[in-house]
Amino acid sequence: MAPLALAMMYIGGTEMVRKGRVTETKHITFNCKDIKALFEAIAEGERIKPFQVAKRTVFARYGISGTRKDRIFTAIVYKFFKVYGILDKIVIWALKQNTLDKLCEELRIALKLAAYLTQLDTIKDRRLIEAFKNCIKKHIAEKCGTEQLKLFETAFEKMITRYWKPSKEELMELKYKMPYLLIKLFSKLVKDDKEFEDLMAALNSSPPLGFRINTLKTKSVEEVVRELQSAGVRVWVSKRVPFVIRYIGGLDYSRQKLLKEGIIVPQDETSALAAILLDPQPSEVIVDLCAAPGGKTTHVAELSRNLATVIALEIYPDRMARLVELANKTSTYISIYPIITDARYASKILARIKAHKVLIDPPCTSTGALAKHPDARWRLTEEKLRELVELQRTLLEEAHKLLRVGGRLLYTTCSILVEENEDNIKWFLEKYPCYRIIPLRKPYEESPWLPGTMRAWPHKHNTTGFYYALLEKVDEC
């Protein structure tokens, strides 16, 4: 198929229009307040991660939460961030510039949103596009001045009347909604073309979400399931991880009593497995090096029945505040000792500590969770990957310094890249031969690159992609 024909499939093909949203928008009109809400949700979503939090806050502020416009705009915001990097290329084409660095911030965001609505949105609702153009012009004039407003008008006219023609690499980015760098990296993880297509489809499809049931507050999984079902949620019990339930569909967290009371905790099945593998016991000293927002930390405390000493390190105060809030909700604050600090210096800060167990869930590319964090894909560069690997290895070394002989180290990521997972553990074992791998083979799949470590795959297990390596320190080294 010719590149232009492919471009029409992914950019302007009317055959791709989904009837659902056409019906949704048929009798809706959009005013400047609506446009401002959509614009601010994207602007704040660029600054605040995850962007879903920013979106919910903005929509609540403008009074559209739970309305039909909420559903329409949520879909737009989600897909906007999914093709975030491609939008830059469309704006550069429309402006005939090599960079967006000199643009006023409001103009840059407005042009990217215009690029999405006119070029990539499968609906291309003319009323929404017209409302956007009329309402945003005043905002740009006020914030950026008349010269930059002229840039917007020229670029918008080009985008509304012509289609951007992508290169072959850009066509692949459009097809898979991924930067070409990730497409190349992911192609190395699979055995054939079919598995590659399955993996890419899974990474662009949201898996079921999950809740962990807090056993400090209830023992009845069935009771929780019944209450959620009565709220209209399609929910079922995980077959792989105990006391985890999975669900599909929208759920208003602000109105959910079980969440407010800490009886259930938002946590994916793959994430909830981590504390179980670590197997916390009463009287143990356990260090969580990258603790916030606290799902794993509070689970560790819960499984120890609040009888372990759980030291939680987090560098960002706002994220630590979320951990403390969750600890209070779940009644695990009794055994958690939060410390706001940089975990790269953990062994100095905790110089007198000899931990029984250390948990590392370090910053990573989040390549296993791209359906949940679609914007993460566009933040990755080769340099960024190298920086992350360096940080991950530094944290592994800090864990080694903290751990006593006989202690265990659990390393997990929500990345599916070998560079962040098996390669790191191989490097660590070569540098510190006093460790042995505690074999993990269930409930997911043994790693083909490092036997004894384990992977959860989006396309095989219908979960977030995840990696687990459990190590025991058998001697000093």
N, C-alpha and C positions, 0 to 999 in steps of 0.2 A: 504493500500500500504506500502511495506517495506521501511524503512528509506533510504536505498541505492538507491532504485528506485526513491524516491522523490528527493534525492540529484542529481541524473542524470537529472531529469526534470529541476531543478533550476540551475544546474552547467553546465552539458555537453551535454544536449539533443539536437541533431541536429534538432529535430522537432521545436525548438524554434528560429531557424535562420530566421531573417527577410529578405526577398528578397530585400527590398528597399536598404539597405546598401550594400548588396552583389553586386548589380548592380552599386552602387555609387563608390565602391572601385575597380571594375573589371580592369580598365585601369590606375590605379594610382600607382605610385611608391613613396616610402618614403625615404627621405635622412636624414642625421644627423641634418640638420637645422630644419627639421620638427619635429624630435624627441625632439630636445632641446626646441622647442616652446611648445610642449605638456607637457614636463616635467616641464618647468617653469610656465606654466599656472596652474598646480596642486600645485606646490611649493608655488607660490604667492597666490593662492586661499586658502591655509591653513592659511595664515597670514592676508589677506585682505578680509573683509566681506562687502557685499556679494561677493562670489567667482566669480560671473558672471562679476563683474567689473574688477577683476584681469585678468580673461580670455580674455576679450575684449582688454584690454591694451596690454597684451603679444602678442596676435594674430596680432594686428595692428603693433606692433614693428617688428614682423617677416614677415610682408607682406602677411599674409594668410587670413586676414579678407575678407569675402565675397566670398571666393573661395570654391571649393568642399571640400578641406581639412578642412576648417573652419567648415563646416557642420559635417564632420566625427569626428573631434576632439572635437567639442562642445558636441556632443552626448556622447563621451567617458568621458569627464570631468564631465558632469552632472551626468552620471550614476556612475562614480567613487565616487563622494561625497554622492550619494544616498545609497551606500553600504559601506561607509567609515569604519564603525566599524567592519564589517565582514572581511574586508581586513586585519585588524590587526590579526585576528584569523588565517587566512590562512598563513600569514607570520610567525607567531609563530609556526604553524605546520611545515612549510617548513624548518625553522631554528632549530627546536627542542629546542626552548628557551621559557622561561616563560614570558619574557618581551622584549620590543623593546627599552628600555630606554638607553641602552649602544651603540646603533647603531649610526654611523655617520648620520647626518640629510639627506644628499643626498642618502645614501644607504637605509635608511628607506623609503623615498618617492619612490625610484626606485623599491624596493621590493613590495610595495603596488600597484604600477602601473603594475608591472609584474604579481601580483596576479590577478588583474582585467583582464588584457589582456588574460591570460592563463586559468583562472578558471571561471570567471563570464561573460565575454563578450560573447554575443550570436553569434558573427561573428567569432571570433578567426582567424582573417586574418593573415595567415602565413607570408606574406611579411612584414606586420607591426610589428609582433612579432620579426621576424628576424632582421629587421632594428633597432628595439628598443634594442635588446640584444647587437648587434654589436656596436651601437653608445653610449649606456649608460655606457658600460664597461670602456671606456676611461675617461669619466666624473667621475666615481666612483674612479678610480685609482688616478686621479689628486686630488680629493677633500678628499678622505677617506683613501688612501693608499692601498698597495697590499694585506694586511691581510683581510681587509673588502671586497676587490674585490673577494677574494676567497669565502667569505661567500655568496656574490651575485651569483657567478657561481654555487655553490653547491645548493643553494635554488632555483635558476632559473631552473636548470636541474630537480629537483624534481617536480616543478610546471608544467613543460612542458611535463612530462612523467606520472604523477600520479594525481588522483583527491583527493582533500581534502574531508574527510568524516565528515559531521557535526553531532552534537548531535541533539536530538529532539527539544530542545529549539532553537538551531541554525538553524534548518530547518524552524521553524516558522519565525525566523528573515530573512532568505532568501526569504521565500514566500512573506512576507509583506514588506520586506526591511525596517524593524524597529527594534530597540533594544527591547528585551523581556520586559523591564520595561514599555515601551510605549504600547506594545501590551496588557499588563495587565491593564494599566490605561484606555486605549480606550475601552476595553471590558466592563467596568463599565458604559459607557456613553450611551449604546444602549439597546434596548429592547429584541433583539433576534439575532441569528446567521446571518440571512440574512442582517439585518441592519449593523452588524459589518463588513461583507464583503463589503457592499456598502460604508461604511465609509473608510475602508482601501483602497479600489480602488480609491476613490475620493482623498484621501491624497497623492496618488501616481500618480495622473493625473493632469496636469496643467489646472486650470480653465481659462476662457477667461481673458485677461489682460484688463486694463482700462485706460482711460484718463478722467480727469476732465476738463471741458471747463471753461476757465477763463472769467467770465462775465464782468470783468472790461475792457476787450479788445474786446469782441465780444458777441453778443446776439444770433447769428444764429448757432444753433446746426446743422441745415441742411447743412450749408456752410462748416462746419468742416468735417462732414460726407462725403460730396461730394469730398473734397480735399483728404481725406485719401483713399477713394475708387479709386480715380484716380491714387493713388500710388500703387494700387493692394492689399490693405488691406481689409480683410473681417471684416466689422465694422457694428455695430448697436447701437441704442440708448437704454440705460438702462430703463427698465420698473419700476424699484424700486427707483432709486435715480436721481433726476433732474440734468441736465447738466453733466451727465456722459455718456460716450460712451464706449462700450466694443469691443474688437477685438480679432481675432485669426490670428496667422501667424507671420512671422518675419517682423521686421521693423527696419531699420537702423536709430537709433536716431540721429546720427551725421549729417545726410542729411535731417532731417525733419524740414522744415522751421517753422511750427506751434509750434514745441517744442522750437526752438531757440528764437522765439519771445515771448514765454510765453503765447501763446494763448491757448495751451493745456498743462496740467501737468500730468505726469505719476502718476496715483493713482487708486488703486482698488476701485470697487464700495463700498465695505464694509467700507473701510477707509474714503472714501469721505462722507459717511453718518454722520460721527462723528460731524463735524462742523455744519452741518444742525441741528442735535439734540441739540447742544449747543445753537443755535439761537443767535449769536452775534448781538448786537445792537449798534448804534452810541452812543458815549460818555461813553460806558462801559469800565472798566478796566478788562482785561482778561489775566490770567496767564496760559501759557502752560509749564508744569513742565518738560516734556521730548520732546523737540520741534523738534530736527533734525531728519531726513533731511529736514523737513519743509512743507511737503504736507498738513498736518492739520493746521499748523500755518498760512500759506499763505491763506488757504481757509477761516479761521476765519477772517482774515483781509479783504479778498475780500467780504465776506458776510456782513461785517459791512460798506462796501463801503469806507474802509480806514478811518473810523471815530471813531473807537474804539482805545484804547491803548492796544496793544497786547505785553505782556512781554514774551519773549521766552527764556527759560533756557535750556542749554545743557552743558554737562560736557566735551565733546571731541571737541577740536578746529577744527579738520579736518571735523567733521560732521557739526559743526556750520558754517564752510566756505561754505558747500553745501547749508545750509539753506539761508545764505546771498545771494548766487548766485541765488537761486530760487526766493527769494524776489525781487531781482533786475529785473529778467526776467519777473516776473508777475506784476511788478509795485505795489507791496504791501509793499515795504520797508518803505514807508511813515509812516505807523502806527505800525511797528514792532520794538521792542526794544530788541535786542539780548544781552544776558548775559551769558558768559562762566563761569559756576559754577556747583557745585554739588547740585542737587535739594533736597537732604536730609537736606540741611540747608537753604531752600528757605525762611522760615518764619523769619530767622534772617537777611538774606540779604535784604529781602523786608519788613522789620519790620514796615515801615510806610504805607504799602499798605493794603487796604481792598478791595479785588477783588469782582467784581460782579459775575464773573464766573471763574472756574478753570478747565482746561483739564488735565487729567492724562492718558497718553498712555505709561505705564511703560515698562521697559525691561521685557520680558516674555520668555516662552519656545518656542514661535512661532509655537506651535503644530497645529494651524489652517492654517499655511502657509508652510507646509512641502514640498508641490509640488514646491513652489517658492524658498524655502531655504532648499534643501534636506539634507544638512550637519548638520542642527540644531538638527536633531533627535539623532545624535550620541554624542552630547555634553551634553545631559541631564543625570544626576544622581539623586538619591534621595536627596543627600546633596545639589546639585545645585538647585533643586526644592524648598527645604526649604529656601535656601538663597534668591531666587527670591521672594518667598512669603513674607519673612521678609522685603525686600526692598519695595515691593508693598505696604505693610501696613504702612511702614514709610512714603512713599509719600502720602498716603491717609491722614495721620495725619498732614503732612505739608500743604496739601490742606485745611484741616479744619481750621488751624491757620490763613491761608491767607483770608479765605472767610468771607464776611460780612453776617449778618442776611438777609434772603431773596435771597441770592445768590445761584447759582447752580454749582454743581460739576458733571462733566461727566467722568466716568471711563471706559476705553476701553482697550481691549487686542486682539491680534491675536492668542490667546490661546483658546483651547477648553477644557482645564482641569478645573474641578470644583474648585480645590484647589486654582487656580489663579484668579478665577472669583467670583462665588456665595459665596464661603466660605469667601473670603476677605470682600465682602460687608456685609455679615451677621455679621462678626466680628466687622466691622466699626459701623454698626447700633446699635449693643449691647453696644459698648463703648461710642458712641456719639448719644444718643437717641433724640437729637434735630434735626435730619434729617428725612425726609420722602422720599420715592421713588416716582418719577414722572413716572407713568406707560408707558412702551414702549412695543408695541405689533406688530407694523408694521414698515418696510415692510418685516421683517423676521419672527421670531417665539419667542413667550414668553418662557422664561426659565422654565423648569419643576422643577428646584431646588430652584428658587427664583422668584415667580411671580412678574411681573412689570418690571423685567429686560429682556433683549432680547439677542438672539443668532442667528447668521448666521451659517449654517452648510454646509460644503463642499459637502456632499452627497445629501442634500436636496435642496440647493439653487444654486449649481454650482458656488460657490464663495470661497474665502478665509474664513476659520472659524474665527468668530469674536464674541466678547461679548461687551454689552453695559449696563451700569447702570447710570441712571440720578437721582441725589439726590438734594433735596432742603434743605437749612439750615433754619429752621423755628424759631429758638431761639438760645440763647447762651447756651453752655453746656461744 
